[in-house]
């Protein structure tokens, strides 16, 4: 796709553009990490509160930091705590109250957006610390941006979580068959609740990283990541029915989507057409994976 872009748009395929695509994909990939866990857990799970939590996390860091480098870690802690709490509420609502995941997370997204408006009154006060830009946006080692290094380390940690922990084994088992998992001694409600909790925390982390790159916030900062975070997981090969997938696939999906978006932008297509093309890609993949699930059954 990258070299095809060079043919369609002369000058597109160059090292600087490649680095920029990976850098932009890193933000989407990290935000899509929680979505990966949720979709692997099955039960028709999709976290629609991710975009709102990204926005909330960025705003909290923006306000708490207030351009002070010394306040970056406390601000990150506040954002992660808020994201974790929202994710936990999602998890409890889904497991204890039996609210469908789509309904629960969509409702929570509305609650978070309303909370943001109440707290900020539409006025965003604060500032991003310079150290955030240095560590996230600027090149650190051999010209590689900090966010790319963070993403690589993050990918290794996600691999360890999914492949080398009891939680990871339980997550895949729950995604395949919740009844069988329960009979095998797996704490299904706890696993599902923990999954949505992690999704909220990782979305807040994404908000922190996006703020470090942009240096500014606005009230719908995270909305543009909601649809792509789902698409990246699907494009990466994780089954929407749950029980099968990997974060490496999600990373690849984020790269592919970012590459397509960059290519469409380079071709100077209107945003409406770009969204339509991405939507058609997601629908095509969903139909293919849905047919595969039917054949397996």
Phi and psi in degrees as a GROMACS rama.xvg file:
@    title "Ramachandran Plot"
@    xaxis  label "Phi"
@    yaxis  label "Psi"
@TYPE xy
-63.4468  -46.6684  UNK-2
-74.2076  -29.4048  UNK-3
-62.4813  -37.7013  UNK-4
-61.7805  -35.6029  UNK-5
-65.6712  -30.2209  UNK-6
-75.2519  -43.6957  UNK-7
-71.2235  -33.565  UNK-8
-133.158  94.0678  UNK-9
-51.4487  133.405  UNK-10
93.1356  -7.16641  UNK-11
-71.8413  -44.5911  UNK-12
-83.8559  88.7421  UNK-13
-141.162  159.645  UNK-14
-56.5947  -40.5179  UNK-15
-62.7366  -40.719  UNK-16
-66.4056  -38.3434  UNK-17
-62.1854  -44.741  UNK-18
-62.8586  -41.1923  UNK-19
-64.715  -38.9058  UNK-20
-64.4939  -44.0969  UNK-21
-64.1598  -39.4024  UNK-22
-62.5479  -45.5554  UNK-23
-68.5568  -35.7156  UNK-24
-66.5242  -28.6213  UNK-25
-60.4798  -41.9321  UNK-26
-63.54  -46.2065  UNK-27
-63.0201  -41.701  UNK-28
-62.5237  -40.9332  UNK-29
-70.3871  -40.9553  UNK-30
-65.1732  -33.9835  UNK-31
-78.1894  -5.83472  UNK-32
-62.5966  -47.4669  UNK-33
-63.6607  -37.7528  UNK-34
-62.3765  -35.6501  UNK-35
-61.3197  -46.8859  UNK-36
-61.1791  -43.8147  UNK-37
-63.2825  -44.4658  UNK-38
-69.8734  -37.5355  UNK-39
-61.8233  -33.134  UNK-40
-67.1749  -12.8046  UNK-41
73.9627  -155.941  UNK-42
65.3155  28.5383  UNK-43
57.6188  34.8578  UNK-44
-82.0923  127.279  UNK-45
-144.097  133.306  UNK-46
-94.4604  102.159  UNK-47
-86.6395  1.81932  UNK-48
-94.0099  -1.3275  UNK-49
-56.5846  -48.4088  UNK-50
-59.8901  -43.3451  UNK-51
-66.5358  -37.3219  UNK-52
-69.5915  -37.0678  UNK-53
-58.0071  -46.1325  UNK-54
-62.5213  -46.7925  UNK-55
-61.1849  -44.1755  UNK-56
-60.2508  -43.5829  UNK-57
-65.0107  -41.4907  UNK-58
-66.26  -41.5873  UNK-59
-62.7491  -44.4244  UNK-60
-64.5196  -41.25  UNK-61
-59.4832  -42.3657  UNK-62
-76.9302  -45.3091  UNK-63
-69.4279  -41.7646  UNK-64
-65.7309  -49.67  UNK-65
50.7845  46.1883  UNK-66
68.2593  12.8903  UNK-67
-103.279  119.888  UNK-68
-59.9772  -34.6948  UNK-69
-67.6518  -16.2578  UNK-70
-100.182  6.24701  UNK-71
-64.7454  -49.4629  UNK-72
-64.776  -45.8566  UNK-73
-58.8157  -39.2768  UNK-74
-64.6879  -41.6304  UNK-75
-61.6924  -40.946  UNK-76
-61.4973  -42.1045  UNK-77
-63.1803  -43.9767  UNK-78
-64.5635  -45.098  UNK-79
-64.6106  -38.5054  UNK-80
-63.5866  -42.8745  UNK-81
-64.484  -45.2639  UNK-82
-62.9684  -40.1618  UNK-83
-63.2365  -42.6193  UNK-84
-63.2433  -43.5228  UNK-85
-65.6981  -42.6664  UNK-86
-62.4052  -39.0637  UNK-87
-64.1823  -39.4653  UNK-88
-62.6865  -42.0377  UNK-89
-57.6912  -47.599  UNK-90
-62.9076  -42.9115  UNK-91
-66.3888  -41.8514  UNK-92
-62.1244  -37.7996  UNK-93
-75.6004  -43.4738  UNK-94
-86.0549  -42.887  UNK-95
-86.9787  -37.4541  UNK-96
-97.2582  -12.3237  UNK-97
73.9296  22.0469  UNK-98
-75.0747  131.752  UNK-99
-57.0443  140.554  UNK-100
-53.1978  -43.9576  UNK-101
-61.4107  -42.6232  UNK-102
-68.491  -45.4829  UNK-103
-63.2431  -48.4767  UNK-104
-73.4255  -32.0621  UNK-105
-67.0605  -42.8046  UNK-106
-63.2052  -40.943  UNK-107
-66.2881  -34.0165  UNK-108
-60.4507  -42.244  UNK-109
-64.5111  -39.7379  UNK-110
-62.7675  -45.5084  UNK-111
-63.9426  -43.5278  UNK-112
-62.2801  -40.1759  UNK-113
-65.591  -39.9739  UNK-114
-61.9862  -40.283  UNK-115
-60.8172  -43.7432  UNK-116
-65.9546  -39.4901  UNK-117
-65.7917  -44.2328  UNK-118
-71.8766  -43.124  UNK-119
-88.5997  -21.6695  UNK-120
54.4735  30.3961  UNK-121
76.4451  3.85671  UNK-122
-116.983  117.136  UNK-123
-95.4704  110.952  UNK-124
-108.818  136.55  UNK-125
137.005  -149.342  UNK-126
177.759  157.203  UNK-127
-89.5786  138.257  UNK-128
-74.9245  146.043  UNK-129
-63.7548  -31.2932  UNK-130
-65.1853  -27.9279  UNK-131
-65.7955  -43.7684  UNK-132
-64.5414  -38.7333  UNK-133
-63.4225  -43.7836  UNK-134
-81.7543  -25.5108  UNK-135
-105.091  -48.2376  UNK-136
-90.9035  -31.6009  UNK-137
-92.4276  156.286  UNK-138
-62.8606  139.822  UNK-139
-116.331  -50.406  UNK-140
-128.595  122.391  UNK-141
53.6732  35.4229  UNK-142
77.3138  7.0177  UNK-143
-86.3804  126.029  UNK-144
-60.3724  149.918  UNK-145
-58.6769  -37.8676  UNK-146
-64.433  -32.1517  UNK-147
-68.1867  -42.1262  UNK-148
-63.2637  -43.1679  UNK-149
-59.4292  -41.1931  UNK-150
-65.728  -39.8919  UNK-151
-63.0602  -46.8961  UNK-152
-63.0951  -41.7483  UNK-153
-61.4629  -41.2041  UNK-154
-61.2006  -41.0087  UNK-155
-63.8731  -40.3836  UNK-156
-65.9933  -39.5005  UNK-157
-65.8733  -38.5161  UNK-158
-61.8622  -43.8872  UNK-159
-62.2847  -41.1506  UNK-160
-62.2559  -43.9955  UNK-161
-80.4879  -34.2961  UNK-162
-105.689  -16.7397  UNK-163
-126.514  15.8678  UNK-164
-127.488  158.714  UNK-165
-63.028  -39.025  UNK-166
-58.7903  -43.7512  UNK-167
-61.1564  -44.7753  UNK-168
-63.4315  -41.5965  UNK-169
-65.6325  -37.4473  UNK-170
-61.474  -47.0095  UNK-171
-65.6338  -38.5662  UNK-172
-63.908  -43.083  UNK-173
-62.8961  -38.6846  UNK-174
-66.5202  -33.8986  UNK-175
-73.3066  -51.0911  UNK-176
-160.174  112.693  UNK-177
-72.7168  -34.1346  UNK-178
-66.2588  -49.0566  UNK-179
-60.7442  -40.2278  UNK-180
-62.547  -42.3843  UNK-181
-63.2503  -42.2997  UNK-182
-68.1696  -23.6373  UNK-183
-86.3808  0.600722  UNK-184
96.4253  6.48352  UNK-185
-78.7052  132.865  UNK-186
-78.0191  85.5589  UNK-187
-59.4576  -50.7122  UNK-188
-58.4982  -41.0747  UNK-189
-66.0877  -40.0703  UNK-190
-64.1404  -45.2436  UNK-191
-66.178  -44.1264  UNK-192
-62.4028  -41.4692  UNK-193
-64.1891  -35.9093  UNK-194
-63.0592  -46.1794  UNK-195
-69.8127  -30.7353  UNK-196
-64.3485  -45.8952  UNK-197
-63.1228  -37.5449  UNK-198
-60.7133  -43.1711  UNK-199
-64.082  -42.5153  UNK-200
-64.6715  -43.1875  UNK-201
-68.9935  -32.6376  UNK-202
-65.4172  -40.4316  UNK-203
-64.8283  -38.5201  UNK-204
-60.8086  -40.5289  UNK-205
-59.8549  -39.8633  UNK-206
-61.3986  -40.3959  UNK-207
-61.3761  -44.7418  UNK-208
-70.0527  -40.1994  UNK-209
-62.2728  -40.911  UNK-210
-62.0858  -39.5013  UNK-211
-62.5812  -28.1966  UNK-212
-83.8995  -46.5391  UNK-213
-81.6309  -31.7081  UNK-214
77.3337  1.96981  UNK-215
-150.679  163.109  UNK-216
-130.239  160.292  UNK-217
-148.593  169.473  UNK-218
-70.2787  -15.2714  UNK-219
-124.621  36.0558  UNK-220
-56.1364  -42.2095  UNK-221
-87.6549  -8.68567  UNK-222
-60.0662  -35.9098  UNK-223
-70.488  -10.0943  UNK-224
-98.3532  -12.0525  UNK-225
-63.8498  -60.2488  UNK-226
-61.1614  -47.6858  UNK-227
-62.2255  -30.3694  UNK-228
-65.7098  -34.0303  UNK-229
-73.4288  -44.6167  UNK-230
-61.9607  -39.3997  UNK-231
-62.736  -39.0282  UNK-232
-65.412  -44.4127  UNK-233
-67.8044  -46.3626  UNK-234
-60.7124  -32.005  UNK-235
-75.4544  -1.91566  UNK-236
98.3693  1.13287  UNK-237
-72.9088  128.843  UNK-238
-74.0463  133.859  UNK-239
-65.6538  -20.451  UNK-240
-78.9717  -9.67637  UNK-241
90.5621  166.746  UNK-242
86.5667  -7.66569  UNK-243
-147.036  130.782  UNK-244
156.744  177.351  UNK-245
-156.528  158.642  UNK-246
-76.5021  -27.5068  UNK-247
-58.7812  -40.0137  UNK-248
-62.5255  -40.9219  UNK-249
-63.6412  -39.5858  UNK-250
-60.799  -43.6222  UNK-251
-64.0905  -40.2913  UNK-252
-62.4572  -40.6913  UNK-253
-63.7576  -39.2325  UNK-254
-65.2194  -43.5482  UNK-255
-63.459  -46.7109  UNK-256
-64.4635  -40.889  UNK-257
-66.2119  -38.4569  UNK-258
-63.8915  -44.9261  UNK-259
-62.527  -44.6078  UNK-260
-61.7937  -43.1533  UNK-261
-64.7575  -39.0879  UNK-262
-66.6356  -42.9807  UNK-263
-64.7621  -35.9217  UNK-264
-67.0765  -41.6343  UNK-265
-64.2358  -30.5627  UNK-266
-79.2986  -0.946511  UNK-267
62.5298  36.3572  UNK-268
-79.4866  144.12  UNK-269
-61.5172  153.808  UNK-270
-58.3771  -36.5223  UNK-271
-59.1176  -42.1301  UNK-272
-69.2916  -36.8781  UNK-273
-62.5028  -44.3111  UNK-274
-64.5862  -38.4898  UNK-275
-63.9373  -42.1443  UNK-276
-66.3428  -43.9947  UNK-277
-62.5714  -38.9726  UNK-278
-63.5541  -41.1551  UNK-279
-65.8311  -37.1465  UNK-280
-62.4519  -45.6017  UNK-281
-63.9401  -43.6823  UNK-282
-62.4556  -40.7766  UNK-283
-63.3335  -44.0767  UNK-284
-68.2473  -39.4608  UNK-285
-60.2428  -41.5964  UNK-286
-65.8082  -38.2887  UNK-287
-66.09  -47.638  UNK-288
-67.7791  -34.5147  UNK-289
-63.989  -39.345  UNK-290
-67.5141  -37.4893  UNK-291
-63.6953  -39.6591  UNK-292
-63.6564  -39.4927  UNK-293
-64.93  -39.5189  UNK-294
-66.6411  -38.3353  UNK-295
-64.4985  -39.0144  UNK-296
